[in-house]
Amino acid sequence: MIGKALGRWALIAIAVPLVAAGARQIGHAVEQRRGSSRATRMLHRGADTLQRLGGRKRRRRFGFR
């Protein structure tokens, strides 16, 4: 029982922010090469959603939308 709770905590506290950061970096790299597209916007939106799931505020991006 404690092991499951610890596993969930580790997933939310460690893995989710890492996945969000990775998705954001991939989206940014693809945007630099090919410009903005539906896929890169979805990567950024997914990263924002994951960050909110982990308890962080939405990251503001100026000039994009």
Secondary structure, DSSP 8 states (H G I E B T S, - for coil): -HHHHHHHHHIIIIIHHHHHHHHHHHHHHHHHHH---HHHHHHHHHHHHHHHHTT------SS--
